[in-house]
Amino acid sequence: MSQIRPLIPLLVTAGILIGGNGLQGTYIALRGSYEGFSPSLIGMIGAGYSVGFAIGCIYVTRLLREIGHIRTFSAMAAIGASCSLAMSLIIDPTFWFLMRFVIGIAVASLFATVESWINAKVTNANRARTLSIYRLVDLGSVTAAQYMIPLAGIEGTVIFSIIAIAMTLSLVPISLADRSSPTPPEAIRFDLKAVWRISPLAVVGVVCVGLAMAAFRNIGPIYGEAIGMSITSIATFMSAGIIGGVVLQYPLGVYSDRLDRRTVILWTTIGSIITGAYLSFGAGTSETANIIGVFLFGAFSMPLYSLCSAHGNDYAKDGEHALVSAGLLFYWSVGATVGPLLASLLLEYYGPDVFFIYTSFIFAGFAVFTLRRMGTRPPVPPDERPRRFRALLRTSAYFNKLAAPPDKEDRR
């Protein structure tokens, strides 16, 4: 712990940000429904966040290099908190779309800043512990944040204020405990054509994950409300999907390191299809059945991003791993922009039963594409792969760098 202690302020900051961001995603959907917004309008608001997030991913490195970590973090925390408070003052879907767009830019910049900062301070001796604590912080903060909604209620300004407080408080650990500003990171190159050339399967996979899982995060609360769940049950429903995503991450990763990674991707995708079908045709309106079903759905579907990223890196050459990581995060953002829009339109016109039919349809298309790619080129033998599976958060490209020791980052 003596090695981890200097990183604790940054990890606390990350936990506050992750929890506040996870709370806002669920709350905006429920509050929008409470205010009479249609599912399609709520989907549009969710898409606004994803568009902003993609833009933030592209331009944050330029900000870090021009004004440094401290100023970037302070500015984006202030902007994010202000936009969250503004949403409580003006209840209008167009205004909310604009605010969520700006919040997306701010949140992407905040995550990139804090993870770049951690990267600058972490060593190979404490990297594994730091990653483990980071993932526990992520799981714990997002899960706990969901239950702020039933405690505080949907109406009023309380939750908006809590979100703004979280973004503001994220400044405190860094301000009090860290007096240094790390060296600005090297620019991350974006070359989307190159990433497609390296691995079409990885690109299609992360887009499909964005299409399905961003829909779950943004429209899942509306699905829960539509089938008659209470606010507390909706919080449990969303938490179950998130917790489920942790259960199979490492077992699937271990098998993917030993086998043709595409085989593991295929069977994981089939698991996502089956669990989505169960939620559509078997769970009905039973709260228990839906919570169990979404736990299994998360267990299969959430690891797919990390599996696809690992597959893309199997084919990356020296110096291309950062390029692949950044490109896949952007492609995921594209899927995450379209997914809430499509899912919300389907739910609005056809009801909640179609919601997980939508995710199963997306994953079925990806399974077909995976089979096609398996017949196109041979797999990379396990002993020739540049790195092992890593469970990734979709927060910033710098998390990918954190998950791989620097001396292994570009080694074939």
Secondary structure by P-SEA (a helix, b strand, c coil): ccccccaaaaaaaaaaaaaaaaaaaaaaaaaaaaacccaaaaaaaaaaaaaaaaaaaacaaaaaaaccaaaaaaaaaaaaaaaaaaaaacccaaaaaaaaaaaaaaaaaaaaaaaaaaaaccccccaaaaaaaaaaaaaaaaaaaaacccccccccaaaaaaaaaaaaacccccccccccccccccbbbbbaaaaaaacaaaaaaaaaaaacaaaaaaaaaaaaaaacccaaaaaaaaaaaaaaaacaaaaaaaaaaacaaaaaaaaaaaaaaaaaaaaaccccccaaaaaaaaaaaaacccaaaaaaaaaaaaaccccaaaaaaaaaaaaaaaaaaaaaaaaaaaaacccccaaaaaaaaaaaaaaaaaaaaaacccccccccccccccccccccaaaaaaaccccccccc
